[in-house]
Amino acid sequence: PTLTGNGDSIDGSTQPGAQCRDLWAGGAHDLRISIRGNGSFDGLLLSGANQTVRGVALTGFSQAINLRPSSNTAALYCNYIGLLPSGVASANLQGVVVSGASGRIGDLGVGQGNVISGNTEHGILTTQGSTDTSIRNNFIGADPTGAAARANGTGMNHFNGSGSWRDITYNLISGNTGAGIRLETDDSITPSTDTVRIQRNRIGFNRTLS
């Protein structure tokens, strides 16, 4: 379905028993809402301003979440994208596709990180015209405990022209079949501000560096 209303929110964390935990402390989220496709259509299409998706597991879609060109300041927190609530992989073709402005995929607060793993092609794909994307505090290619791989084809990639990133900060990017972070040779990323900040990530290790 397409979310068109400014401020629209889907919040599975309000369900009894649901908890958004600190992934870096080894605490997997406890999610009670699972949205499943059959591989032939997209999941959630965000087309408005200030929309939020929190506390759901999305599996079996062509694109689990697409931040459309008209999307502005969408926020994705505490989701499993490519995993069932149990942490078992159940692939989407693409995890998160970003075509809009100021998409926030995770953030640095406790419980705000997503687990984006087990997707056939990309965990996160930014595309031509996307701007000011930030990717923070997520597990990309790992299970919810950060101890084992749940591979995406590629962790994250920019494809098909130019776009801008704000930062890629404090993510666990490990276990993917291909590259953790990839840029196509004929594409370009520019900074939202002074520089593109790729910082404090763990790439190729498990959560505890063991």
QUIZIBEL-V263900 format. One record per residue. N is the residue number from 1. RES is the residue in three letters. SS is DSSP state (alpha for helix, beta for strand, coil for the rest). PHI is phi as a letter, one per 40 degrees, with the letter a starting at -180 (none if undefined). D_LAST is the distance of its C-alpha to the last C-alpha in whole Angstrom. Layout:
BEGIN
<<N RES SS PHI D_LAST> <N RES SS PHI D_LAST>>
END
This chain:
BEGIN
<<1 PRO coil none 41> <2 THR beta b 42> <3 LEU beta c 42> <4 THR coil b 44> <5 GLY coil c 45> <6 ASN coil c 44> <7 GLY coil g 41> <8 ASP coil d 41> <9 SER beta a 38> <10 ILE beta b 36> <11 ASP beta b 34> <12 GLY alpha c 33> <13 SER alpha c 31> <14 THR alpha c 35> <15 GLN coil c 35> <16 PRO coil d 35> <17 GLY coil g 31> <18 ALA coil c 29> <19 GLN beta a 27> <20 CYS coil b 25> <21 ARG coil b 22> <22 ASP coil c 19> <23 LEU alpha c 16> <24 TRP alpha c 14> <25 ALA alpha c 14> <26 GLY coil g 14> <27 GLY coil c 17> <28 ALA coil c 18> <29 HIS coil c 22> <30 ASP beta b 25> <31 LEU coil b 27> <32 ARG coil b 31> <33 ILE coil b 32> <34 SER beta b 32> <35 ILE beta b 34> <36 ARG beta b 34> <37 GLY coil b 36> <38 ASN coil b 37> <39 GLY coil g 36> <40 SER coil b 39> <41 PHE coil a 39> <42 ASP coil c 37> <43 GLY coil c 36> <44 LEU beta b 36> <45 LEU beta b 38> <46 LEU beta b 38> <47 SER coil b 41> <48 GLY coil b 42> <49 ALA beta b 41> <50 ASN coil f 39> <51 GLN coil c 37> <52 THR beta b 34> <53 VAL beta b 32> <54 ARG beta b 30> <55 GLY coil g 29> <56 VAL coil b 29> <57 ALA beta b 28> <58 LEU beta b 30> <59 THR beta a 29> <60 GLY coil g 32> <61 PHE coil b 33> <62 SER coil c 34> <63 GLN beta b 33> <64 ALA beta c 31> <65 ILE beta b 32> <66 ASN beta b 34> <67 LEU beta c 35> <68 ARG coil c 39> <69 PRO coil d 41> <70 SER coil c 42> <71 SER coil c 39> <72 ASN beta a 39> <73 THR coil g 36> <74 ALA coil c 35> <75 ALA beta b 31> <76 LEU beta b 29> <77 TYR beta b 27> <78 CYS coil g 25> <79 ASN coil b 25> <80 TYR beta b 24> <81 ILE beta b 25> <82 GLY coil h 25> <83 LEU beta b 24> <84 LEU coil c 26> <85 PRO coil d 25> <86 SER coil c 24> <87 GLY coil g 21> <88 VAL coil c 22> <89 ALA beta c 23> <90 SER coil a 26> <91 ALA coil c 27> <92 ASN coil c 29> <93 LEU coil c 30> <94 GLN beta b 29> <95 GLY beta c 27> <96 VAL beta b 29> <97 VAL beta b 31> <98 VAL beta b 33> <99 SER coil b 36> <100 GLY coil b 37> <101 ALA beta b 37> <102 SER coil f 35> <103 GLY coil c 32> <104 ARG beta b 29> <105 ILE beta b 26> <106 GLY coil g 24> <107 ASP coil a 25> <108 LEU coil c 23> <109 GLY coil c 24> <110 VAL coil d 23> <111 GLY coil g 23> <112 GLN coil c 24> <113 GLY coil c 21> <114 ASN coil b 22> <115 VAL beta b 20> <116 ILE beta b 21> <117 SER coil a 20> <118 GLY coil g 22> <119 ASN coil c 25> <120 THR coil c 26> <121 GLU coil b 27> <122 HIS beta b 26> <123 GLY beta c 24> <124 ILE beta b 26> <125 LEU beta b 29> <126 THR beta c 31> <127 THR beta b 34> <128 GLN coil d 38> <129 GLY coil g 39> <130 SER coil c 36> <131 THR beta b 36> <132 ASP coil f 33> <133 THR beta c 30> <134 SER beta b 27> <135 ILE beta b 24> <136 ARG beta b 22> <137 ASN coil g 19> <138 ASN coil b 19> <139 PHE beta b 16> <140 ILE beta b 17> <141 GLY coil h 16> <142 ALA beta b 14> <143 ASP coil c 15> <144 PRO coil c 16> <145 THR coil c 13> <146 GLY coil g 11> <147 ALA coil b 9> <148 ALA coil b 11> <149 ALA beta c 14> <150 ARG coil b 17> <151 ALA coil c 18> <152 ASN coil c 21> <153 GLY coil c 23> <154 THR beta b 23> <155 GLY beta c 21> <156 MET beta a 23> <157 ASN beta a 27> <158 HIS beta b 30> <159 PHE beta a 33> <160 ASN coil g 37> <161 GLY coil h 38> <162 SER beta b 37> <163 GLY beta a 35> <164 SER beta b 34> <165 TRP beta b 30> <166 ARG beta c 30> <167 ASP beta a 26> <168 ILE beta b 23> <169 THR beta b 21> <170 TYR coil f 17> <171 ASN coil b 16> <172 LEU beta c 13> <173 ILE beta b 15> <174 SER coil a 13> <175 GLY coil g 14> <176 ASN coil c 17> <177 THR coil c 20> <178 GLY coil b 21> <179 ALA coil c 21> <180 GLY coil c 19> <181 ILE beta b 21> <182 ARG beta b 25> <183 LEU beta b 28> <184 GLU coil c 31> <185 THR coil c 33> <186 ASP coil b 36> <187 ASP coil b 35> <188 SER beta a 34> <189 ILE beta b 33> <190 THR beta b 34> <191 PRO beta c 33> <192 SER coil c 34> <193 THR coil b 35> <194 ASP coil c 35> <195 THR coil a 31> <196 VAL coil c 29> <197 ARG beta c 26> <198 ILE beta b 22> <199 GLN beta a 20> <200 ARG coil g 17> <201 ASN coil c 15> <202 ARG beta b 12> <203 ILE beta b 13> <204 GLY coil g 11> <205 PHE coil b 7> <206 ASN coil c 7> <207 ARG coil d 8> <208 THR coil c 5> <209 LEU coil g 4> <210 SER coil c 0>>
END
